[in-house]
Amino acid sequence: MLHPLDSMQLMLYNNYCMQHKEFYTTTEIAKIIGLSRSQVFRKIQNGEIPSEKMGRYNLVPRFFVDAFLGRVAQQDERQIAQAVSKTMGEYGDVIKMLKDT
């Protein structure tokens, strides 16, 4: 039996690993999105959940989890900021005029 502190450390470690993974197993995806494994497999087969086959495992990329949980990846955040900056540079005056009407 684990000591309570060891149990807490293990839980924190597992949480850290889940947040820094690039791919998730179907079991992990089922827990994250609240479905059964068989429902996850059906969604993979229907193309609703992207996956890559690695040996006998279907691995779901992190971007799906981030999108499902509403997280924006840092790279996406930079691209969004650049696009907004470019748009404001090119169309800022028009946007301000539209806002005032």
GROMACS elastic network, one bead per residue, 0.5 to 0.9 nm:
[ bonds ]
;  ai    aj funct       b0    kb
    2     5     6  0.80199   500
    2     6     6  0.59720   500
    2     7     6  0.58706   500
    3     6     6  0.51294   500
    3     7     6  0.61723   500
    3     8     6  0.87261   500
    4     8     6  0.61993   500
    4     9     6  0.86272   500
    5     8     6  0.50504   500
    5     9     6  0.61571   500
    5    10     6  0.85340   500
    6     9     6  0.50380   500
    6    10     6  0.60763   500
    6    11     6  0.85685   500
    7    10     6  0.50972   500
    7    11     6  0.62162   500
    7    12     6  0.86884   500
    8    11     6  0.50427   500
    8    12     6  0.61714   500
    8    13     6  0.85177   500
    9    12     6  0.50726   500
    9    13     6  0.60100   500
    9    14     6  0.85172   500
   10    13     6  0.50159   500
   10    14     6  0.60722   500
   10    15     6  0.85099   500
   11    14     6  0.51364   500
   11    15     6  0.61453   500
   11    16     6  0.86182   500
   12    15     6  0.50351   500
   12    16     6  0.61294   500
   12    17     6  0.86054   500
   13    16     6  0.50388   500
   13    17     6  0.61509   500
   13    18     6  0.86001   500
   14    17     6  0.50638   500
   14    18     6  0.61359   500
   14    19     6  0.86981   500
   15    18     6  0.51415   500
   15    19     6  0.63841   500
   15    20     6  0.88802   500
   16    19     6  0.52484   500
   16    20     6  0.63980   500
   16    21     6  0.88204   500
   17    20     6  0.52366   500
   17    21     6  0.61079   500
   18    21     6  0.56323   500
   18    24     6  0.81031   500
   18    28     6  0.86907   500
   19    22     6  0.88282   500
   20    62     6  0.87695   500
   21    24     6  0.70298   500
   21    61     6  0.87372   500
   21    62     6  0.68089   500
   22    60     6  0.84629   500
   22    61     6  0.59416   500
   22    63     6  0.81257   500
   23    51     6  0.88481   500
   23    52     6  0.89793   500
   23    59     6  0.56761   500
   23    60     6  0.52830   500
   23    62     6  0.52824   500
   23    63     6  0.87668   500
   24    27     6  0.80522   500
   24    28     6  0.59528   500
   24    29     6  0.63454   500
   24    58     6  0.85401   500
   24    59     6  0.54258   500
   24    60     6  0.50835   500
   24    61     6  0.64389   500
   24    62     6  0.68997   500
   24    65     6  0.84575   500
   25    28     6  0.52128   500
   25    29     6  0.62373   500
   25    30     6  0.86022   500
   25    57     6  0.71946   500
   25    58     6  0.64822   500
   25    59     6  0.50149   500
   25    60     6  0.63570   500
   26    30     6  0.60284   500
   26    31     6  0.86634   500
   26    37     6  0.62645   500
   26    38     6  0.89931   500
   26    40     6  0.65876   500
   26    41     6  0.73510   500
   26    57     6  0.80419   500
   26    58     6  0.65225   500
   26    59     6  0.66718   500
   26    60     6  0.71632   500
   27    30     6  0.51186   500
   27    31     6  0.64517   500
   27    32     6  0.87658   500
   27    36     6  0.81604   500
   27    37     6  0.59305   500
   27    40     6  0.84678   500
   28    31     6  0.51946   500
   28    32     6  0.61905   500
   28    33     6  0.87297   500
   28    37     6  0.89260   500
   29    33     6  0.60613   500
   29    34     6  0.80295   500
   29    35     6  0.80646   500
   29    37     6  0.80975   500
   29    40     6  0.74168   500
   29    60     6  0.75822   500
   29    65     6  0.77670   500
   30    33     6  0.55239   500
   30    34     6  0.55381   500
   30    36     6  0.55012   500
   30    37     6  0.55088   500
   30    38     6  0.87678   500
   30    39     6  0.80538   500
   30    40     6  0.62309   500
   31    34     6  0.51982   500
   31    35     6  0.67009   500
   31    36     6  0.78101   500
   31    37     6  0.86006   500
   32    35     6  0.80790   500
   32    65     6  0.79958   500
   32    69     6  0.87505   500
   33    65     6  0.84839   500
   33    68     6  0.78270   500
   33    69     6  0.85268   500
   35    38     6  0.81665   500
   35    39     6  0.61004   500
   35    40     6  0.65886   500
   36    39     6  0.52081   500
   36    40     6  0.63921   500
   36    41     6  0.87731   500
   37    41     6  0.61996   500
   37    42     6  0.86754   500
   38    41     6  0.50056   500
   38    42     6  0.62435   500
   38    43     6  0.86684   500
   39    42     6  0.50782   500
   39    43     6  0.62363   500
   39    44     6  0.86265   500
   40    43     6  0.50835   500
   40    44     6  0.61772   500
   40    45     6  0.86342   500
   40    49     6  0.76554   500
   41    44     6  0.50170   500
   41    45     6  0.61628   500
   41    46     6  0.85865   500
   41    49     6  0.86643   500
   41    58     6  0.85121   500
   42    45     6  0.50124   500
   42    46     6  0.60864   500
   42    47     6  0.85308   500
   42    48     6  0.85411   500
   42    49     6  0.89346   500
   43    47     6  0.60709   500
   43    49     6  0.55454   500
   43    50     6  0.86223   500
   44    47     6  0.50775   500
   44    48     6  0.58253   500
   44    50     6  0.61742   500
   44    51     6  0.66440   500
   44    58     6  0.84615   500
   44    60     6  0.89103   500
   45    48     6  0.76697   500
   45    49     6  0.80616   500
   46    49     6  0.77336   500
   47    50     6  0.62033   500
   47    51     6  0.85571   500
   49    60     6  0.74510   500
   49    64     6  0.74230   500
   50    59     6  0.84993   500
   50    60     6  0.60485   500
   50    61     6  0.71559   500
   50    64     6  0.72535   500
   51    58     6  0.58284   500
   51    59     6  0.52326   500
   51    61     6  0.64581   500
   52    57     6  0.81365   500
   52    58     6  0.55977   500
   52    59     6  0.51934   500
   52    60     6  0.64325   500
   52    61     6  0.77145   500
   53    56     6  0.68708   500
   53    57     6  0.57080   500
   53    59     6  0.62110   500
   53    60     6  0.89185   500
   54    57     6  0.51696   500
   54    58     6  0.62945   500
   54    59     6  0.68784   500
   55    58     6  0.81551   500
   60    63     6  0.85127   500
   60    64     6  0.70951   500
   60    65     6  0.80700   500
   61    64     6  0.58677   500
   61    65     6  0.72775   500
   62    65     6  0.51709   500
   62    66     6  0.61591   500
   62    67     6  0.85350   500
   63    67     6  0.59638   500
   63    68     6  0.83956   500
   63    71     6  0.88591   500
   63    72     6  0.87483   500
   63    73     6  0.77273   500
   64    67     6  0.50913   500
   64    68     6  0.59656   500
   64    69     6  0.84837   500
   65    69     6  0.60077   500
   65    70     6  0.83315   500
   65    71     6  0.82354   500
   66    69     6  0.51914   500
   66    70     6  0.59114   500
   66    72     6  0.65310   500
   66    73     6  0.71839   500
   67    71     6  0.57820   500
   67    72     6  0.70389   500
   67    73     6  0.87894   500
   68    71     6  0.76318   500
   72    75     6  0.82392   500
   72    76     6  0.62670   500
   72    77     6  0.62173   500
   73    76     6  0.51752   500
   73    77     6  0.61286   500
   73    78     6  0.87442   500
   74    78     6  0.62616   500
   74    79     6  0.86771   500
   75    78     6  0.51877   500
   75    79     6  0.63189   500
   75    80     6  0.86535   500
   76    79     6  0.50275   500
   76    80     6  0.60592   500
   76    81     6  0.85409   500
   77    80     6  0.51033   500
   77    81     6  0.61676   500
   77    82     6  0.86341   500
   78    81     6  0.50872   500
   78    82     6  0.61579   500
   78    83     6  0.86001   500
   79    82     6  0.50879   500
   79    83     6  0.61247   500
   79    84     6  0.86028   500
   80    83     6  0.50889   500
   80    84     6  0.61291   500
   80    85     6  0.85057   500
   81    84     6  0.51683   500
   81    85     6  0.60726   500
   81    86     6  0.85678   500
   82    85     6  0.50660   500
   82    86     6  0.60901   500
   82    87     6  0.85210   500
   83    86     6  0.51025   500
   83    87     6  0.60309   500
   83    88     6  0.84899   500
   84    87     6  0.50614   500
   84    88     6  0.60019   500
   84    89     6  0.84196   500
   85    88     6  0.51835   500
   85    89     6  0.60655   500
   85    90     6  0.86474   500
   86    89     6  0.50141   500
   86    90     6  0.61746   500
   86    91     6  0.83681   500
   87    90     6  0.51802   500
   87    91     6  0.56165   500
   87    92     6  0.68979   500
   88    91     6  0.52002   500
   88    93     6  0.79198   500
   88    95     6  0.78147   500
   89    92     6  0.56310   500
   89    93     6  0.84926   500
   90    93     6  0.81173   500
   90    94     6  0.88580   500
   91    94     6  0.53293   500
   91    95     6  0.61373   500
   91    96     6  0.86519   500
   92    95     6  0.51025   500
   92    96     6  0.61295   500
   92    97     6  0.86138   500
   93    96     6  0.51348   500
   93    97     6  0.62016   500
   93    98     6  0.86527   500
   94    97     6  0.50571   500
   94    98     6  0.61576   500
   94    99     6  0.85562   500
   95    98     6  0.50755   500
   95    99     6  0.61274   500
   95   100     6  0.87264   500
   96    99     6  0.50172   500
   96   100     6  0.63391   500
   96   101     6  0.89538   500
   97   100     6  0.51902   500
   97   101     6  0.65685   500
   98   101     6  0.53384   500
